[in-house]
């Protein structure tokens, strides 16, 4: 598996693609990420056609085990951010 791209490399690619400075590209990227996080926190769903859907899913309370002791513990209900890839994006990755 390939090494993960770091934020700095993504910023550099955005800057080159948009013909802007890396500082401006970083501002754009930070703004997009902030907007996604804020929308999800407010319960909104973000559908980027051809890319995928960002949403928050509810995870019910359930029992778990402490891996060290094997003790049964209660895990509280929580909201879980999720991303579902679009079929177009899957096809792009798989060269279809």
C-alpha positions, 0 to 999 in steps of 0.5 A, a space after each residue: 500500500 502506498 504511503 499516506 499523503 500529508 496535508 502539506 503535499 495536498 496543499 502543494 498539489 492544490 496550489 499547482 492545480 489552481 495556480 495560487 500560492 501554497 498559503 492561499 491553497 492551505 487557506 482554501 483547504 482549511 476552509 473546506 474542512 472547517 465547513 464540512 466539520 461545522 455542517 456535520 456538527 449541525 446534523 447536515 449531510 454533505 453530498 458531493 456528486 461524483 465523490 461521496 456523502 459525508 454524514 453523521 451516524 448514531 452509534 447505539 450504546 453497547 457492551 464491550 470488553 477491556 482488552 487488558 482485563 477482559 472486563 465487560 464495560 458499557 460503551 455510551 451511545 455516540 455520534 460517528 462521522 462517516 463518509 460513503 464513496 459514490 459509485 462514480 468515484 469507486 469506478 474512477 479508482 478501479 479504472 472503469 
